């Protein structure tokens, strides 16, 4: 029964508030109001099953309990989040609500086995809504936000299971309060510039009164605004007025002067979209503007602004919320603190540098103190501190070792003169007094006395210790045992005496200089005169005592000797004596003689140089003679080898010619006889062709024999007056020319020359045959030309055949080299040999696939050769 009453009551209550929101939506269609209209309509329909008897424990009631509250509390959450985000466009939020509403309707109408877990989901949504509403109340202090909070609390108490269990009366009360608070949200708030119900009636009552007052105050307002603008311009600091969103409403002239921006650049624009302040300062300004608009009091603060040309200026901001043109606005007065800010930064930087320097100085002092203490304790020299009377106050371990003492107690408090030999005590006293008057004493020798009264050589350095006012308070003394050094000095003295004796015995010139080039010692030579004497050069710099070139050379080798620690040798030339024209050569050897001295030994090498030059000339002549004899021997050997090869070839050619010619002649005679007999009878063409092939083969074999004999022949040429053009013409009468080869002959007028007719004709025949053979397959043109050029007769054989490859062109004149299927490879070598006999030359130019050009140059007048008629 209680469930039926509750369902009926909530259904009616939902209907009442649905009608109320229908009224609000009818007055102004706004999606927030439409959302809550749908919420109350939805609530009315989901309460209907509870009004029907018998449905108390039905499955639909369980589904409604799970999904029913979801659209209601979700609508409140969406409205609160929308306010929190300051959304102007509620479309996306409204679509989300519609999706949630549709989901709940579907799940109730078609009960799928899916649960939203209301015991977890609804408390979470309620908690988020309550927290967001609380934040809005704290930040904005608006009544609608409080209504949302109270509505959500009431819905939570009424709907969320497990929070309260107080019976039907409490649920009725909670729902009633929740619905009332939701209605009050729209009664107490203004949204999107429209008036709500409560404010509407208030405005109607005020409207007439305001209208009357408005006309009265219009003129006063205009005058006040003019006065206000004048007052703002009178202010020495920049002043702006912005609305609650940051749009510039008014600026004074000082703003233009300070920033360089004009009124047109700023008025009506939002400062967030201008470049007048930095991004960081914009965030500060908008934050403080929002706080002032809700009534907060903001203390003066500083920002960084930018002038129109990009320079930075620093401004102190003082602002006050005012009413300007009947709207809330912000009056902002800026004070330029750029200079102060710059000085503050400089001062801050200086303070940091000063602090850092103090820290560094303190650190350095501590480090120096530690270093001094470390030096004092670890120094190998004895260090003692005494008062003005000489009583020892402190000492290091080296002092105990120096005096052969066990502990500091054996020396502290005792007078330092106890450890000085009696004969030197007065001397040390006087020296310590001198240290007080004249300053530190350095490396003064005295006789020390150890704990066992043993005397030994020592040296000390002493300095007065002074307080902050400069008054002496004691001494610090550094003492060294120089016994070993004294012994070494004695040995060094003896060694120097010995070395001087050795140096005096050396006949060469010697001198010793330091790193700076100052002569320390000079020993004249014993076997040649010296231009200068020792007393003229000792103590002087080499640049002052010797020619510039010689001084620079010596110093250059001196530097190298010090760097490499090796002996440096150089040679030079000087007159043998002063004013003499006789030039002698000298060798200088530079040896490092100590840490900063160089010993130079100079020897006269004139005679040695003369002997060396004679030996060099003799050696060069001998080398030339050997090379000449070697070349002659090589040439003779090459001629001998070539001669032997040719002799062997000639012998072989003679033998081959003798052995082949007889059978070849017999074959030729047989062929002739057979042809004679066959001419009397009719024979087939095949027999005739066969006999012709035999005849051609015999001719080919005979030509090979002739080539071999010609190549190996040592016949002397028979020179006589010869017409080269005639030989060219005769050449082509002896050669069988294929039909696909065209011959072109171009002959200039030429003088007769001394030549062997047979050799020259053989050259021309071989070159012509080679050219024609290169064009047998594809045909082409054989061009032969003659001309007179530079004392030679030039004969060119040009073909358009297959050409010669780059690899083969260097081998074509080599005996027995051939690329033909038939041939011995002696044709071109014969040509070259015959041309050489005529003191001429043969050249070849060829492009593979395009043809070759062989050029024979024969001298018009030979320089040698045998002329015979």
Secondary structure, DSSP 8 states (H G I E B T S, - for coil): -HHHHHHHHHHHHHHHHHHHHHHHHHHS--HHHHHHHHHHHHHHHHHHHHHSTT-TTSHHHHHHHHHHHHHHHHHHHHHHHHHHTT-S--HHHHHHHHHHHHHHHHHHHS--S----HHHHHHHHHHHHHHHHHHHHHHH--HHHHHHHHHHHHHHHHHSTTT----HHHHHHHHHHHHHHHHHHHHS--BTTB--HHHHHHHHHHHHHHHHHHHHHHHHHHHHHHHHHHHHHHSSS-EEEEETT-BEEEE-HHHHHHH---HHHHTTSBGGGSSSB-HHHHHHHHHHHHHHHTT-----EEEEEE-TTS-EEEEEEEEEEEEETTEEEEEEEEEE-HHHHHHHHHHHHHHHHHHHHHHHHHHHHHHHHHHHHHHHHH-SSEEEEEETT-BEEEE-HHHHHHHT-SSGGGTTTSBGGGGB-GGGHHHHHHHHHHHHHH--EEEEEEEEE-TT--EEEEEEEEEEEE-TTS-EEEEEEEEEE-HHHHHHHHHHHHHHHHHHHHHHH--SEEEEEETT-BEEEEE--SSS--SS-HHHHTTSBHHHHS-HHHHHHHHHHHHHHHHH-S-EEEEEEEESSTT---EEEEEEEEEE-SSSEEEEEEEE-HHHHHHHHHHHHHHHHHHHHHHHHHHHHHHHHHHHHHHHHHHHHHHHHHHHHHHHHHHHHHHHHHHHHHHHHHTTS---HHHHHHHHHHHHHHHHHHHHHHHHHHHH------BEEE-HHHHHHHHHHSS---TTEEEEEEE-----EEE-HHHHHHHHHHHHHHHHHHTTTT-EEEEEEEEEETTEEEEEEEE-SS---HHHHTTTTSTT---SSS--S-HHHHHHHHHHHTT-EEEEEEETTTEEEEEEEEESS-SS--B--
